[in-house]
Amino acid sequence: MTLIILRKGGRMSTVSESALAGKIGLKMKDIRKEKKITLIELSQSTGVAQATLSRMENGQMLGTVESHRRIAEALGVSLSRFYEGIDSRSESVKIQKETDKRKVVFKNDHAKCELLISEITSKKIVPALISLQAHGKTQMDRAERGTDKFLWVLDGTIQVKFENSHYDLESHDSIYFDASAPHQIVNTSSRQAKILAVTSNY
């Protein structure tokens, strides 16, 4: 498979899936070794088979956004860390239409998180839409040190929980915080809540 990238001035270049897999896999391996985590431990914490993790680290397979998200969470880094510098020369303006299919990075019966950009390579921020069903909640999240997060409540009433504190927010309220602190978003109402989440990428 070949990925087509539109450059400035209309010039196009291609990046093979194998090349992309190799770059992402190397980042995963470097971070895992830096954290002193074994493949067995990573497999147990992510639910991704050890053989699959090994193939991803060796560039033999690309994996999915969901598997990348689970690995990033287990390693304590932001998802965007895996995509840093892959294509720093790509077009600086990106537009995503309402009709474009969004990448779902997390989904269960009560919560869903969708990326609001089609590509997250070389991005300094990662915007996402979080939808929470009545009394639904996200899983506990913790990004790498130096990562910031901004939440703006589009609709509904939520509570942002930290280890020793919590903050209640209503529609059009916002909060900015250090995302390396463990946190969770809870819908405190009996109707759906929608939140714009913007995470920095260092």
VOPAGU-2260 file (C-alpha; in pm, 1 decimal, decimal comma):
REM VOPAGU-2260
SITE   aa  ch    i         X         Y         Z
SITE  MET   A    0       0,0       0,0       0,0
SITE  THR   A    1     123,6     350,4     -81,8
SITE  LEU   A    2      17,6     672,1      89,3
SITE  ILE   A    3     -13,9     980,9    -132,2
SITE  ILE   A    4      97,3    1310,1      23,3
SITE  LEU   A    5      18,0    1645,7    -136,6
SITE  ARG   A    6     305,8    1890,9     -97,6
SITE  LYS   A    7     301,3    2267,7    -118,1
SITE  GLY   A    8     263,2    2387,8    -474,6
SITE  GLY   A    9      68,4    2076,9    -572,0
SITE  ARG   A   10     375,0    1849,5    -575,8
SITE  MET   A   11     296,9    1494,9    -467,4
SITE  SER   A   12     516,2    1236,5    -301,6
SITE  THR   A   13     452,8     886,0    -175,5
SITE  VAL   A   14     524,5     706,3     148,6
SITE  SER   A   15     493,4     329,2     150,7
SITE  GLU   A   16     305,2     165,4     434,9
SITE  SER   A   17     613,1     -44,1     512,6
SITE  ALA   A   18     826,5     269,8     551,7
SITE  LEU   A   19     564,5     425,1     778,1
SITE  ALA   A   20     540,9     104,7     982,5
SITE  GLY   A   21     918,5     100,9    1020,7
SITE  LYS   A   22     933,2     456,8    1153,8
SITE  ILE   A   23     643,3     414,2    1395,8
SITE  GLY   A   24     768,8      73,7    1509,6
SITE  LEU   A   25    1113,5     212,1    1586,1
SITE  LYS   A   26     962,3     488,8    1798,5
SITE  MET   A   27     754,7     233,0    1989,3
SITE  LYS   A   28    1058,4      14,6    2055,0
SITE  ASP   A   29    1276,1     307,7    2165,1
SITE  ILE   A   30    1011,0     436,3    2407,3
SITE  ARG   A   31     943,1      88,1    2546,5
SITE  LYS   A   32    1312,9      27,5    2612,9
SITE  GLU   A   33    1347,9     374,6    2762,1
SITE  LYS   A   34    1064,2     288,6    3002,3
SITE  LYS   A   35    1226,3     -52,0    3073,7
SITE  ILE   A   36     907,7    -239,7    2983,3
SITE  THR   A   37     927,1    -587,1    2828,5
SITE  LEU   A   38     715,5    -703,3    2535,6
SITE  ILE   A   39     542,2    -949,3    2766,9
SITE  GLU   A   40     450,1    -671,0    3011,0
SITE  LEU   A   41     332,0    -446,1    2727,6
SITE  SER   A   42     119,1    -725,9    2585,6
SITE  GLN   A   43     -43,3    -786,5    2923,3
SITE  SER   A   44    -123,8    -417,9    2978,5
SITE  THR   A   45    -256,0    -351,4    2626,2
SITE  GLY   A   46    -425,7    -677,8    2532,0
SITE  VAL   A   47    -224,9    -677,5    2207,5
SITE  ALA   A   48     -57,7   -1012,1    2134,1
SITE  GLN   A   49     316,5   -1024,0    2199,2
SITE  ALA   A   50     380,8   -1149,9    1845,1
SITE  THR   A   51     182,0    -857,0    1703,5
SITE  LEU   A   52     377,6    -608,1    1914,2
SITE  SER   A   53     704,2    -760,7    1794,8
SITE  ARG   A   54     597,9    -734,9    1429,6
SITE  MET   A   55     492,1    -372,6    1480,1
SITE  GLU   A   56     822,2    -279,0    1646,1
SITE  ASN   A   57    1016,6    -445,2    1365,2
SITE  GLY   A   58     817,7    -260,6    1097,3
SITE  GLN   A   59     650,7    -575,0     965,6
SITE  MET   A   60     300,7    -438,5    1024,9
SITE  LEU   A   61     154,7     -93,6    1083,2
SITE  GLY   A   62    -120,8    -174,3    1331,2
SITE  THR   A   63    -435,3      31,7    1388,7
SITE  VAL   A   64    -493,9     369,5    1553,5
SITE  GLU   A   65    -669,4     186,2    1838,2
SITE  SER   A   66    -370,5     -44,3    1897,7
SITE  HIS   A   67    -139,4     258,7    1885,2
SITE  ARG   A   68    -358,7     435,1    2142,3
SITE  ARG   A   69    -348,6     138,4    2380,5
SITE  ILE   A   70      28,5     105,1    2345,7
SITE  ALA   A   71      81,2     478,6    2400,8
SITE  GLU   A   72    -136,1     467,5    2712,7
SITE  ALA   A   73      55,4     168,9    2852,2
SITE  LEU   A   74     386,9     344,7    2785,4
SITE  GLY   A   75     263,9     667,7    2944,3
SITE  VAL   A   76     307,2     883,5    2633,7
SITE  SER   A   77      70,4    1073,8    2406,5
SITE  LEU   A   78     -54,9     897,8    2094,3
SITE  SER   A   79      93,7    1169,3    1874,6
SITE  ARG   A   80     443,6    1080,6    2002,3
SITE  PHE   A   81     449,1     784,8    1761,7
SITE  TYR   A   82     388,6    1009,2    1459,1
SITE  GLU   A   83     632,9    1290,9    1532,4
SITE  GLY   A   84     853,0    1394,7    1240,8
SITE  ILE   A   85     724,6    1133,1     997,7
SITE  ASP   A   86     639,6    1391,5     734,8
SITE  SER   A   87     745,1    1734,8     852,0
SITE  ARG   A   88     728,4    1872,9     496,0
SITE  SER   A   89     359,7    1798,0     437,3
SITE  GLU   A   90     105,0    2068,9     359,0
SITE  SER   A   91      66,6    2307,1     653,6
SITE  VAL   A   92    -308,7    2357,3     604,9
SITE  LYS   A   93    -540,3    2062,6     666,4
SITE  ILE   A   94    -917,0    2073,4     622,0
SITE  GLN   A   95   -1159,3    1804,9     731,6
SITE  LYS   A   96   -1521,5    1829,1     622,8
SITE  GLU   A   97   -1819,4    1725,5     832,4
SITE  THR   A   98   -1887,4    1450,5     579,0
SITE  ASP   A   99   -1533,6    1308,3     608,7
SITE  LYS   A  100   -1501,8     986,5     805,5
SITE  ARG   A  101   -1343,1    1042,8    1145,6
SITE  LYS   A  102   -1096,7     806,8    1308,0
SITE  VAL   A  103   -1238,3     660,4    1628,4
SITE  VAL   A  104    -955,5     612,1    1878,6
SITE  PHE   A  105   -1173,5     488,8    2163,4
SITE  LYS   A  106   -1526,5     353,8    2188,1
SITE  ASN   A  107   -1735,9     155,5    2433,6
SITE  ASP   A  108   -2104,6     145,8    2529,5
SITE  HIS   A  109   -2086,6     481,0    2708,9
SITE  ALA   A  110   -1805,8     683,6    2551,8
SITE  LYS   A  111   -1648,5     758,6    2214,7
SITE  CYS   A  112   -1346,0     966,1    2113,1
SITE  GLU   A  113   -1301,1    1074,4    1749,4
SITE  LEU   A  114   -1006,6    1258,9    1596,2
SITE  LEU   A  115   -1105,8    1584,6    1425,8
SITE  ILE   A  116    -814,0    1572,0    1182,6
SITE  SER   A  117    -743,7    1308,3     920,9
SITE  GLU   A  118    -370,6    1295,6     995,3
SITE  ILE   A  119    -185,9    1352,9    1321,1
SITE  THR   A  120     168,4    1332,7    1191,3
SITE  SER   A  121     384,7    1634,6    1270,2
SITE  LYS   A  122     101,5    1812,0    1452,7
SITE  LYS   A  123     161,4    2025,8    1761,1
SITE  ILE   A  124    -195,6    1976,9    1882,5
SITE  VAL   A  125    -442,7    1690,3    1847,8
SITE  PRO   A  126    -811,8    1793,4    1850,7
SITE  ALA   A  127   -1076,5    1533,2    1927,3
SITE  LEU   A  128   -1449,9    1509,1    1992,0
SITE  ILE   A  129   -1551,9    1315,7    2302,9
SITE  SER   A  130   -1912,3    1195,1    2322,9
SITE  LEU   A  131   -2043,4    1060,9    2653,8
SITE  GLN   A  132   -2378,9     891,2    2691,7
SITE  ALA   A  133   -2592,3     959,9    3000,6
SITE  HIS   A  134   -2374,1     905,0    3309,7
SITE  GLY   A  135   -2098,2     767,6    3087,9
SITE  LYS   A  136   -1729,2     825,3    3151,9
SITE  THR   A  137   -1392,7     797,5    2983,9
SITE  GLN   A  138   -1125,3     564,7    3110,3
SITE  MET   A  139    -864,0     712,3    3342,3
SITE  ASP   A  140    -611,0     890,8    3121,5
SITE  ARG   A  141    -253,3    1001,3    3183,2
SITE  ALA   A  142     -27,9    1155,0    2918,3
SITE  GLU   A  143     347,9    1194,4    2919,3
SITE  ARG   A  144     504,2    1475,4    3119,5
SITE  GLY   A  145     485,1    1813,8    2946,0
SITE  THR   A  146     153,3    1741,4    2773,3
SITE  ASP   A  147    -129,3    1992,0    2818,7
SITE  LYS   A  148    -499,2    1939,6    2755,5
SITE  PHE   A  149    -784,7    2181,3    2692,0
SITE  LEU   A  150   -1149,8    2077,4    2724,7
SITE  TRP   A  151   -1448,4    2282,1    2612,4
SITE  VAL   A  152   -1797,8    2153,7    2686,1
SITE  LEU   A  153   -2000,9    2178,2    2367,1
SITE  ASP   A  154   -2315,5    2036,7    2523,0
SITE  GLY   A  155   -2415,5    1881,4    2854,7
SITE  THR   A  156   -2275,3    1876,7    3207,0
SITE  ILE   A  157   -1953,2    1699,2    3302,6
SITE  GLN   A  158   -1711,1    1651,1    3587,1
SITE  VAL   A  159   -1335,4    1632,4    3533,7
SITE  LYS   A  160   -1184,7    1412,9    3803,7
SITE  PHE   A  161    -826,5    1414,7    3926,8
SITE  GLU   A  162    -674,2    1207,0    4206,4
SITE  ASN   A  163    -750,4    1458,1    4482,2
SITE  SER   A  164    -994,7    1699,6    4322,6
SITE  HIS   A  165   -1272,7    1739,4    4069,2
SITE  TYR   A  166   -1426,9    2022,9    3866,2
SITE  ASP   A  167   -1787,7    2053,6    3750,4
SITE  LEU   A  168   -1839,8    2208,0    3408,0
SITE  GLU   A  169   -2151,5    2306,4    3216,6
SITE  SER   A  170   -2213,5    2382,1    2850,5
SITE  HIS   A  171   -1958,5    2635,9    2713,8
SITE  ASP   A  172   -1734,1    2603,7    3021,9
SITE  SER   A  173   -1370,5    2510,7    2963,5
SITE  ILE   A  174   -1070,0    2380,0    3154,6
SITE  TYR   A  175    -696,0    2373,1    3080,7
SITE  PHE   A  176    -464,9    2139,5    3272,4
SITE  ASP   A  177    -148,4    1932,5    3284,3
SITE  ALA   A  178    -250,7    1607,0    3113,4
SITE  SER   A  179      27,4    1410,0    3282,0
SITE  ALA   A  180    -190,1    1410,3    3595,2
SITE  PRO   A  181    -429,8    1111,0    3596,8
SITE  HIS   A  182    -772,7    1236,8    3493,9
SITE  GLN   A  183   -1115,8    1118,2    3390,2
SITE  ILE   A  184   -1421,2    1284,1    3233,0
SITE  VAL   A  185   -1764,5    1190,0    3367,4
SITE  ASN   A  186   -2105,0    1284,2    3229,0
SITE  THR   A  187   -2305,7    1388,2    3535,5
SITE  SER   A  188   -2636,1    1433,7    3352,9
SITE  SER   A  189   -2904,6    1205,4    3211,8
SITE  ARG   A  190   -2842,8    1320,8    2853,9
SITE  GLN   A  191   -2552,9    1301,0    2612,4
SITE  ALA   A  192   -2253,8    1530,8    2662,6
SITE  LYS   A  193   -2009,2    1640,7    2393,0
SITE  ILE   A  194   -1664,9    1781,7    2463,2
SITE  LEU   A  195   -1396,8    1930,8    2241,4
SITE  ALA   A  196   -1059,8    1801,7    2363,6
SITE  VAL   A  197    -733,1    1952,1    2240,5
SITE  THR   A  198    -409,4    1784,9    2349,2
SITE  SER   A  199     -64,7    1932,0    2294,3
SITE  ASN   A  200     208,4    1734,3    2122,9
SITE  TYR   A  201     562,5    1794,5    2249,0
